[in-house]
Amino acid sequence: MKLLVRILITSALVLLISRFMKGVHVDNFVTALIVAVVLGLLNIFIKPILVILTLPVTVLTLGLFLLAINALIILLCDVIVGGFNVDTFWTALLFSVILSISQSIMYKILGHEN
């Protein structure tokens, strides 16, 4: 149940952010739902591999390179999901930061913290 609520929150946030942010396009709520699921799967399976492979760069940049990894995950989701489009790397970077912050706020409000 907790996972379903998290997916629905992420879907709503993806759709909401895309409405206000230029450069991010989501066709409809079903597409946002698919984006939420794909982002979750990419964060589970691909992101840890990228973090390990780029560990020296991440340490050198004091962790700031993790933002670039998040943007790459968003761009990979763009390639996988039809109906979801992010124009540039910088848009993906900003989108990932806004999505992460808004997810944290929503999970805190609804009591679904880690």
N, C-alpha and C positions, 0 to 999 in steps of 0.2 A: 504494500500500500504506500509506504514511504517513497519507494522508487517511482511509482506512478505519479505521485504528487510532485516530485522533483522534475520529472519529465514534462508535466503539464506547466509548471512554473517556468521552466526553461523555454518551452514552446511559446508561451505568452510573451516572455521577455524578448525573444528573438523577433517575434512579429512586431512588438511595440517599438523596439529599437530600430528596426528596419523602416518603420513609418516616419521616424524623426531624423534618421541619419542618411545623408546622401551617400551613394556608393554601395549601399547594401539593399538588395532587392529580394523579397520573399513573396511568392505568388499568393499563398493563402495559409490558413491555419494548419491544414494537413501537411503542407510542405514544412512549416515551422516545427510540427511534431516530428517529422522525419529528420529534420536538422538536429533536433534535440537528441534523438536516439543515436544518430550517427556521431555527433560530437561526444556523447557519452562513451560510445564504443571506441572512438579514436583516442580519447583521453585514457581509456583503460589499457588498450593494446599498443598503440603507436607512440604515444607521448613518453612513456617510460624508456623506450628504446632510444628515442631522440635525446632525452635528457642524459642518458648514460653516454651516448656517442659524443655529445657536445659538452661533457663535464668540464674539460679544461677551459673552454671558452666561457662557460657559465661561471666558473670560479674566477677567472680573469676579469670578468665584467661585474663581479660581485652579485651575480644572480639576475642581472638585467636581461641576459640573453634568453631567459625563460619567457619573457614577453614575446620575443621573436619566435620561439617555439610555439607559443599559443597562437600567434598570427599564422604560422605555417599550418597548424591544425585546422584553423578556420578556412584557409585557402584549399586544403585537401578536402574538406567537407564541401566546399564550393564545387570542386571537380566531381565529387561523388553524387551529390544531390541535385537533381534537375529542379528548376524553379527557385533555386537559391543562388544568388550571384553577389560576389564581392568584387568591386572594381580593382582595387590596388592592394599592395602589401600594407601600406600605411592605414588604409581604411580597415583592413582586417585586424591590424594591431589595435586601433582605437576601438573597434567593435568588440574585440576580445576583452579589453580592459573594462569597457562599460558593462558588458555582459557579466563578467566576473563580479564586479562591484554590486550590480543590481541583484545577482543571484544571492550573494552574501546577505544583502539587506532583506530580501524576501524570505530566505530561509530563517533568518533571525526573527523576523516578525511572526512567521508561522510556526516557529519552534521546531524546525527541521534541520538543526545544525548537525555537523559531523560528530 
